[in-house]
C-alpha cells in the first residue's frame, strides 16, 4: 500500500475539552477510588483543572454495531497516529465510523474517561497502562504501540552536564511514565540520587522529582524553579523556540526506540465488536506508516485541526534534524532524536519496563508490582492479534523499519 500524498478528505477538528462534571459512569465508591489514585500519582494534570474531570460523553452499550468508535487524546505529538487516522479518513476506508476525537487536558481525565467507558480507544503512557490493568483491575488491553521516542530531558542554559542538576529539581509528567523510569536511570548512572518529597541537596547529590503539568514546565524552567524537565514533544521544541532551555538528552538516545504511549482499547470493544476493532487497527497502522514517511504533512494536519501549539513547534517536533543536536546525541545510529511510529508491541520491552518500574521511585501505590511477573504481564495486558494482521496488510514489518517481532533492548544511560 502506498500513501505518498495526504488524503484529500477535509479532517474534522477536535471537540471541546473535557468538562469538570463528575463522571456519570462511576458510582461514588469508584469515583473516590479514582480520585485517590489521581492524588497518589500526583502531577498528572496537563493543565489547570480538577483531577479525573469527565468529558461530556457517557458510557454506552458497546454491543451496538452502529455506534461510532470514540477516541480520546492529549494535545501532544504522541497522539499523531490516532489523529492522522481520523484526519486522513483511514478508519472510514476500513469501514469503521469514528467520532470526532475528544481532546483531554490531563492524563488523569483521559484515564478516567477510558476506564469508565466514555471513550473506546486512547493513547496512554505504558506504565499507566500497567497500573490500569493491575492496580485498578480495569478491563483494558494494549493492542499496539502508538509511537516510539518523542521525548527528551530539557534543561536550563546553565546546565551543561548531568552533575549540574545536583541540588536541583526535575519535573516529570507523571510517576507512571517512561520519562520517570528513564530519568531515574540516567541520574543514578551519573552518580545522583533521585528523591521525592524533600528538598534537593547539592552536598548529597540528590535531585528532587516534581510531577508537574507540562504546560507549567516552561515557565518553571524559565523562572529557575526547576533545573530541567523530561516530557513529550512539542514541549521540548517549545523550550528551544522560546530560548528557555535546550535539549540535554533525547530519551530515545538512552533507550533505543523505546515505547512511550501505547494504543489501548477497552475489553468490551475487542470482545463485542471484533470486526470494528480490527478495522480500527488497520486504519491506525496505516496512519503510522503514512506519518513516518510524510512528517511535514502530518505536522500540518495536526496543527490545522487537532493540536493547539504553534505550527512551527509541531513541525520541528516531527521533523527533527540530528545534525542540530550532534553535541547531545551519543548513539546517532539509533535516530532517537525524533518521534517514530512502530506499532509492534515487543515483549522484551514490557519485561524490561516491569523490572525497571520495580526499581523506580514512585509516589503512588505499588503493591500490585510485588508479585508481577514480567512475562505474564505481557501475556495478560497485550493483545497483538489485531496489529499483527494490520502490519501485514500495510506491507509488513519493513515498512516501519522493523525486521522481527523479537528484539534485544538497548539501554545506555
Backbone torsions as a table, in degrees:
resi	resn	phi	psi	omega
1	UNK	NA	132.5	-179.4
2	UNK	-114.1	130.3	178.3
3	UNK	-132.0	68.9	-174.3
4	UNK	-87.0	-15.4	179.7
5	UNK	-128.7	154.0	-179.1
6	UNK	-62.6	147.5	175.3
7	UNK	-66.5	137.0	-176.1
8	UNK	-72.0	-7.7	179.7
9	UNK	-60.9	144.8	175.9
10	UNK	-84.3	115.6	-176.3
11	UNK	-71.8	144.0	176.7
12	UNK	-80.8	150.6	-179.3
13	UNK	-83.4	174.4	-178.9
14	UNK	-71.5	155.6	177.3
15	UNK	-82.1	178.6	178.6
16	UNK	-63.0	157.3	177.7
17	UNK	-66.3	161.6	178.4
18	UNK	-62.8	144.8	178.2
19	UNK	-85.5	179.2	-179.8
20	UNK	-104.3	17.8	178.3
21	UNK	-74.0	155.6	174.5
22	UNK	-67.8	141.9	-177.6
23	UNK	-67.0	131.6	-177.5
24	UNK	-72.8	-19.1	-175.6
25	UNK	-85.6	0.5	-177.8
26	UNK	-117.5	143.6	171.2
27	UNK	-85.1	176.1	-172.4
28	UNK	-62.5	-41.1	-178.3
29	UNK	-63.9	-42.5	178.8
30	UNK	-66.1	-38.5	-179.6
31	UNK	-65.0	-40.8	178.8
32	UNK	-64.7	-38.5	177.8
33	UNK	-63.8	-43.4	178.8
34	UNK	-62.8	-42.4	179.2
35	UNK	-63.3	-40.3	178.2
36	UNK	-65.0	-37.9	177.7
37	UNK	-62.0	-46.5	-179.5
38	UNK	-62.0	-42.0	179.7
39	UNK	-65.1	-38.8	179.3
40	UNK	-67.3	-37.6	179.8
41	UNK	-70.0	-39.9	176.5
42	UNK	64.0	146.0	171.7
43	UNK	66.4	18.6	-178.7
44	UNK	-81.9	-19.4	-174.5
45	UNK	-58.9	133.1	176.9
46	UNK	-83.7	-30.1	175.3
47	UNK	-150.0	-166.9	178.5
48	UNK	-66.3	154.6	178.9
49	UNK	132.7	162.0	-176.6
50	UNK	-74.5	152.8	176.8
51	UNK	-71.4	151.9	-179.9
52	UNK	54.5	38.0	172.4
53	UNK	-70.4	136.6	-175.6
54	UNK	-90.7	155.1	169.7
55	UNK	-89.4	-178.9	-171.8
56	UNK	-83.5	-8.3	178.4
57	UNK	-81.3	158.2	179.2
58	UNK	-123.8	163.3	178.1
59	UNK	-63.0	150.5	-178.6
60	UNK	-143.7	172.1	179.8
61	UNK	-71.7	111.1	-175.6
62	UNK	-79.3	0.7	175.6
63	UNK	-82.4	-9.1	179.6
64	UNK	-70.7	107.1	-175.1
65	UNK	-66.9	-21.6	-177.3
66	UNK	-90.2	-12.2	-176.9
67	UNK	-68.0	135.2	179.3
68	UNK	-68.9	147.4	174.0
69	UNK	-73.6	137.3	-176.2
70	UNK	-111.1	125.4	-179.4
71	UNK	-101.8	136.7	170.9
72	UNK	-116.6	141.7	-177.9
73	UNK	-152.2	160.7	171.6
74	UNK	-101.7	152.6	-177.6
75	UNK	-77.8	68.4	177.9
76	UNK	-138.8	162.1	-178.3
77	UNK	-67.9	-13.8	173.5
78	UNK	-56.3	-28.7	-175.5
79	UNK	-82.6	1.5	-172.8
80	UNK	-47.1	-53.9	-175.7
81	UNK	-60.8	-43.6	179.5
82	UNK	-60.0	-39.9	-176.1
83	UNK	-78.8	-38.4	177.4
84	UNK	-65.7	-37.4	177.1
85	UNK	-59.1	-36.1	177.2
86	UNK	-77.3	-48.6	-175.2
87	UNK	-63.9	-36.3	-179.8
88	UNK	-89.9	0.2	176.6
89	UNK	75.7	20.4	-176.5
90	UNK	-70.6	-33.8	177.1
91	UNK	-65.5	-42.9	178.4
92	UNK	-61.7	-40.2	177.9
93	UNK	-60.9	-29.7	179.6
94	UNK	-87.9	5.6	177.4
95	UNK	82.6	20.2	-177.4
96	UNK	-114.9	127.4	175.0
97	UNK	-85.6	123.9	-178.4
98	UNK	-123.0	128.6	178.3
99	UNK	-68.9	161.0	175.6
100	UNK	-55.9	123.8	-177.8
101	UNK	-55.2	142.5	-179.1
102	UNK	-102.1	124.3	178.9
103	UNK	-85.5	133.2	174.8
104	UNK	-115.8	154.5	-177.1
105	UNK	-96.7	-8.0	-176.8
106	UNK	-146.3	152.5	174.3
107	UNK	-62.0	-36.3	-177.8
108	UNK	-66.2	-43.7	-179.7
109	UNK	-68.9	-36.3	176.8
110	UNK	-65.6	-42.6	179.8
111	UNK	-62.5	-45.8	-178.3
112	UNK	-63.6	-42.8	-179.9
113	UNK	-62.7	-36.7	-179.8
114	UNK	-71.6	-49.6	-178.0
115	UNK	-63.1	-35.1	-177.6
116	UNK	-86.5	-0.1	174.3
117	UNK	87.6	18.6	179.2
118	UNK	-85.6	-23.0	171.1
119	UNK	-133.0	157.6	-172.5
120	UNK	-103.8	-32.3	-176.0
121	UNK	-136.3	137.5	-179.8
122	UNK	-144.2	165.9	163.0
123	UNK	-101.5	138.4	-173.9
124	UNK	-148.3	142.9	174.0
125	UNK	-51.1	128.5	-174.0
126	UNK	-61.6	-40.4	175.8
127	UNK	-60.1	-33.5	176.2
128	UNK	-67.3	-33.7	176.5
129	UNK	-61.9	-40.2	176.1
130	UNK	-61.2	-43.2	-179.6
131	UNK	-65.4	-40.0	177.9
132	UNK	-57.4	-47.3	-174.7
133	UNK	-72.1	-44.0	-173.1
134	UNK	-103.3	-30.4	177.9
135	UNK	-82.3	-39.1	-178.8
136	UNK	-103.4	-8.2	-177.7
137	UNK	56.5	38.3	-178.0
138	UNK	-80.0	148.7	-179.7
139	UNK	-85.4	75.4	-176.4
140	UNK	-136.9	154.5	178.9
141	UNK	-138.3	146.3	167.6
142	UNK	-81.4	126.5	-178.8
143	UNK	-111.7	-9.1	177.6
144	UNK	-174.7	165.1	165.3
145	UNK	-80.1	139.3	178.3
146	UNK	-83.3	-42.7	177.8
147	UNK	-163.6	168.0	173.4
148	UNK	-122.0	157.9	179.4
149	UNK	57.0	-148.8	176.8
150	UNK	90.0	7.9	-179.9
151	UNK	-133.5	167.3	-178.5
152	UNK	-158.4	165.2	167.6
153	UNK	-97.2	113.2	178.0
154	UNK	-103.8	130.8	-177.3
155	UNK	-125.9	165.7	177.7
156	UNK	-68.7	161.3	-177.8
157	UNK	-57.3	-28.3	-176.3
158	UNK	-78.4	-12.7	-178.5
159	UNK	-90.0	110.8	-179.3
160	UNK	-110.5	-14.6	176.6
161	UNK	-144.7	161.0	-179.4
162	UNK	-60.3	-32.5	-179.7
163	UNK	-61.1	-26.0	179.8
164	UNK	-67.4	-12.8	-179.7
165	UNK	-85.3	-6.8	176.1
166	UNK	-59.0	129.6	-178.1
167	UNK	80.8	8.8	178.8
168	UNK	-115.7	176.6	176.6
169	UNK	-116.0	148.6	176.2
170	UNK	-123.7	133.8	178.8
171	UNK	-89.8	140.6	175.3
172	UNK	-126.3	154.0	-178.5
173	UNK	-76.5	-23.7	-178.5
174	UNK	-170.6	152.3	175.2
175	UNK	-64.0	-45.0	179.9
176	UNK	-85.6	76.0	179.9
177	UNK	-149.5	151.7	174.8
178	UNK	-63.5	-30.1	177.9
179	UNK	-57.1	-44.1	-179.6
180	UNK	-66.8	-40.9	179.1
181	UNK	-62.5	-48.5	-174.9
182	UNK	-69.0	-44.2	-177.2
183	UNK	-64.9	-35.0	178.8
184	UNK	-68.7	-37.8	175.8
185	UNK	-65.1	-39.0	178.7
186	UNK	-64.4	-44.9	-178.4
187	UNK	-62.4	-45.4	-179.2
188	UNK	-65.1	-38.8	177.9
189	UNK	-64.3	-26.6	179.5
190	UNK	-92.0	9.8	178.1
191	UNK	80.8	15.7	179.2
192	UNK	-107.6	157.4	-178.4
193	UNK	-116.7	117.8	176.6
194	UNK	-74.9	134.3	179.4
195	UNK	-133.8	167.3	176.6
196	UNK	-138.6	154.3	177.2
197	UNK	57.3	33.0	173.7
198	UNK	-154.3	155.9	-179.6
199	UNK	-70.0	137.8	178.6
200	UNK	-69.5	153.3	-178.0
201	UNK	-131.2	122.3	176.6
202	UNK	-67.5	-37.0	-179.3
203	UNK	-63.5	-41.1	-179.0
204	UNK	-90.5	0.8	179.1
205	UNK	56.5	46.0	177.9
206	UNK	-104.3	151.6	177.6
207	UNK	-128.9	123.7	-178.2
208	UNK	-86.5	131.9	177.4
209	UNK	-92.1	128.5	-177.7
210	UNK	-123.5	107.7	171.8
211	UNK	-61.5	131.0	-174.0
212	UNK	-150.2	144.5	173.6
213	UNK	-62.1	127.3	-179.2
214	UNK	-53.6	-33.2	178.4
215	UNK	-63.7	-21.8	179.2
216	UNK	-91.6	-8.3	-173.6
217	UNK	-69.8	-43.1	-179.6
218	UNK	-59.5	-52.4	178.6
219	UNK	-63.2	-34.2	178.8
220	UNK	-65.5	-38.6	177.3
221	UNK	-69.4	-42.5	-179.1
222	UNK	-64.1	-33.6	-178.7
223	UNK	-88.9	-1.2	178.2
224	UNK	80.4	10.5	178.8
225	UNK	-67.8	-35.6	177.9
226	UNK	-126.8	158.0	177.5
227	UNK	-90.6	-16.0	179.5
228	UNK	-178.1	175.6	175.0
229	UNK	-149.8	153.8	175.2
230	UNK	-121.7	124.6	-170.4
231	UNK	-163.4	170.4	177.4
232	UNK	-77.1	157.2	169.3
233	UNK	-72.4	154.9	16.1
234	UNK	-94.0	19.0	-177.1
235	UNK	-71.8	-28.0	174.4
236	UNK	-72.3	-42.5	177.6
237	UNK	-63.6	-34.5	179.2
238	UNK	-66.0	-38.9	178.2
239	UNK	-63.2	-39.2	177.4
240	UNK	-65.8	-44.6	-178.1
241	UNK	-62.6	-36.7	-178.8
242	UNK	-90.4	0.4	179.9
243	UNK	57.3	36.3	177.4
244	UNK	-89.1	-31.5	-178.5
245	UNK	-158.8	-178.7	179.7
246	UNK	-136.2	159.4	177.9
247	UNK	-72.3	118.8	176.5
248	UNK	-87.1	-39.7	178.7
249	UNK	-163.5	135.3	172.5
250	UNK	-80.9	136.9	180.0
251	UNK	-65.1	-27.8	176.1
252	UNK	-71.0	-11.1	175.3
253	UNK	-92.6	-7.6	176.8
254	UNK	-99.7	-46.4	179.0
255	UNK	-121.7	109.8	-173.0
256	UNK	-60.2	124.5	177.6
257	UNK	46.1	47.8	-177.7
258	UNK	-74.8	148.9	173.6
259	UNK	-72.7	148.8	172.8
260	UNK	-122.9	-75.3	173.8
261	UNK	-98.7	143.8	173.6
262	UNK	-109.7	161.1	173.1
263	UNK	-90.9	127.1	-177.9
264	UNK	-120.6	140.4	174.4
265	UNK	-123.2	150.0	174.6
266	UNK	-72.1	143.5	179.7
267	UNK	-57.2	-34.4	-179.9
268	UNK	-61.9	-39.4	179.4
269	UNK	-65.2	-42.6	-179.2
270	UNK	-66.2	-39.4	-177.6
271	UNK	-79.8	-45.1	-170.9
272	UNK	-87.0	-25.6	-178.6
273	UNK	-136.5	62.6	-175.1
274	UNK	-60.7	-35.1	180.0
275	UNK	-68.3	-37.4	177.1
276	UNK	-67.0	-42.8	178.8
277	UNK	-61.3	-41.0	-179.9
278	UNK	-67.0	-41.9	178.3
279	UNK	-64.2	-40.4	177.7
280	UNK	-61.1	-43.8	-179.7
281	UNK	-63.4	-38.0	175.8
282	UNK	-58.4	-44.4	179.4
283	UNK	-65.1	-39.8	-179.7
284	UNK	-65.5	-47.5	-178.5
285	UNK	-65.4	-37.8	175.1
286	UNK	-61.7	-39.9	178.4
287	UNK	-65.1	-37.1	177.4
288	UNK	-64.4	-44.7	-179.8
289	UNK	-62.7	-42.6	-179.9
290	UNK	-67.5	-42.2	-175.8
291	UNK	-64.1	-38.8	-177.8
292	UNK	-74.0	-18.0	178.2
293	UNK	-100.6	-13.8	-176.2
294	UNK	-132.8	58.5	-173.3
295	UNK	-63.4	-46.5	178.5
296	UNK	-60.6	-40.5	179.6
297	UNK	-67.8	-38.2	177.8
298	UNK	-63.9	-42.8	178.8
299	UNK	-61.8	-41.4	179.9
300	UNK	-65.1	-40.8	178.3
301	UNK	-62.2	-45.7	-179.7
302	UNK	-63.1	-44.5	-177.7
303	UNK	-66.1	-34.5	-176.0
304	UNK	-79.1	-24.3	-168.3
305	UNK	-132.8	-20.0	-169.6
306	UNK	-131.1	-34.4	-174.5
307	UNK	-109.1	144.3	-176.0
308	UNK	-86.9	-10.3	-175.8
309	UNK	-73.5	160.4	178.8
310	UNK	-58.3	141.3	-179.1
311	UNK	-54.1	-39.2	-178.2
312	UNK	-64.6	-33.7	179.6
313	UNK	-70.8	-43.8	178.6
314	UNK	-63.8	-40.9	179.3
315	UNK	-60.9	-43.8	-179.7
316	UNK	-64.4	-40.3	-178.4
317	UNK	-62.2	-35.7	-177.1
318	UNK	-89.9	-15.0	-173.9
319	UNK	-126.4	32.4	-176.1
320	UNK	-55.7	141.1	179.0
321	UNK	-104.7	120.3	-177.1
322	UNK	-59.1	-30.0	-177.8
323	UNK	-63.9	-23.9	179.4
324	UNK	-79.1	-7.9	-178.5
325	UNK	-131.3	29.2	-175.0
326	UNK	-59.6	-30.5	-177.7
327	UNK	-76.8	-12.8	-178.3
328	UNK	-109.5	-14.9	-175.5
329	UNK	-90.9	122.2	-179.6
330	UNK	-95.6	-21.9	-177.7
331	UNK	-129.1	75.3	-175.8
332	UNK	-59.3	-27.4	-179.4
333	UNK	-73.8	-12.2	177.0
334	UNK	-80.2	-24.3	-177.1
335	UNK	54.2	45.9	-178.2
336	UNK	-85.5	6.4	-175.3
337	UNK	-80.1	-10.1	-179.4
338	UNK	-142.8	159.3	-179.1
339	UNK	-63.8	145.5	175.4
340	UNK	-134.8	169.8	-173.7
341	UNK	-131.1	93.2	-178.4
342	UNK	-122.6	109.8	-168.0
343	UNK	-78.5	-20.8	-172.4
344	UNK	-69.2	127.5	-179.1
345	UNK	-88.3	96.8	-175.6
346	UNK	-69.6	131.0	178.4
347	UNK	-64.1	-36.1	-179.2
348	UNK	-60.4	-34.0	179.0
349	UNK	-69.6	-45.1	178.0
350	UNK	-57.3	-43.8	-177.4
351	UNK	-65.6	-44.0	178.9
352	UNK	-65.9	-37.9	-179.2
353	UNK	-65.3	-43.8	178.8
354	UNK	-61.8	-45.1	178.9
355	UNK	-63.5	-38.8	-177.6
356	UNK	-69.8	-39.6	-179.1
357	UNK	-62.9	-33.0	179.3
358	UNK	-65.3	-18.9	179.2
359	UNK	-105.2	7.6	-173.7
360	UNK	-102.9	137.9	175.1
361	UNK	-68.1	119.2	-178.4
362	UNK	-135.7	120.8	179.4
363	UNK	-87.7	67.5	-175.7
364	UNK	-163.9	164.0	177.6
365	UNK	-60.1	129.8	-177.7
366	UNK	-125.8	12.7	-176.7
367	UNK	-56.9	-35.8	-175.5
368	UNK	-65.9	-18.0	-178.1
369	UNK	-79.3	-21.7	-170.7
370	UNK	-54.0	-50.7	-176.8
371	UNK	-106.1	18.1	-174.9
372	UNK	-81.9	115.2	177.9
373	UNK	-82.6	126.6	-175.3
374	UNK	-56.7	-44.4	-179.3
375	UNK	-67.5	-40.9	178.4
376	UNK	-64.9	-37.4	179.2
377	UNK	-60.1	-41.0	179.5
378	UNK	-65.6	-44.8	-178.6
379	UNK	-62.5	-37.2	-175.8
380	UNK	-83.6	-31.2	-173.9
381	UNK	-94.1	-32.8	-172.9
382	UNK	-102.7	129.3	173.3
383	UNK	-116.1	103.1	-175.9
384	UNK	-97.3	9.1	-175.6
385	UNK	-65.0	-37.6	-178.6
386	UNK	-75.1	-47.5	-174.5
387	UNK	-67.8	-28.0	178.1
388	UNK	-59.9	-48.4	178.7
389	UNK	-67.6	-38.4	-179.2
390	UNK	-64.7	-38.5	178.3
391	UNK	-63.1	-42.8	179.0
392	UNK	-63.3	-41.1	-177.1
393	UNK	-70.0	-21.7	179.5
394	UNK	-92.7	-4.7	176.4
395	UNK	129.1	-2.5	176.9
396	UNK	100.3	174.7	-174.8
397	UNK	-60.7	-32.8	-177.4
398	UNK	-61.8	-24.9	178.1
399	UNK	-59.3	-28.4	-175.7
400	UNK	-107.9	13.5	-179.8
401	UNK	74.4	21.0	179.8
402	UNK	-112.3	150.8	-179.7
403	UNK	-122.5	-11.9	-175.3
404	UNK	-154.4	160.1	174.9
405	UNK	-86.6	4.1	175.7
406	UNK	-127.1	151.1	177.4
407	UNK	-156.3	166.0	174.2
408	UNK	-102.4	126.8	-178.8
409	UNK	-72.9	132.6	178.5
410	UNK	-113.6	118.3	-178.2
411	UNK	-130.3	123.4	-176.9
412	UNK	-140.1	88.9	-179.1
413	UNK	-71.1	NA	NA
